[in-house]
Amino acid sequence: MVLCAQVLSAVQPPYSVAFAQWLLRHMVASGMRRKRETQQTHGSTELLRGFAQACQALLAASRGGGAAAPVGASGGAPGAGGARLSVSAREQAGLNEMAK
């Protein structure tokens, strides 16, 4: 969790699809849970929430939702062109938990 918080503190949206997918997969694979982990790392709550919201916006854009255009679409972020964010059920559950 500490490494994820450090990574998120060093980068800012818009996140590329490749970056969002990579970090989300590592978070889920490590068994990270926002409630449990943020009790120990208080500054990471907002970082996780912002990352989750950005990932959800990328998902909406991947599914054709128009509201998510700014995330990953500006600033020449790699993968923003035609790349689509796809998540597993576990990753979606992790995003939902982080977004709370």
Order of alpha helices (4+ residues) and beta strands (2+ residues): alpha-alpha-alpha-alpha-alpha
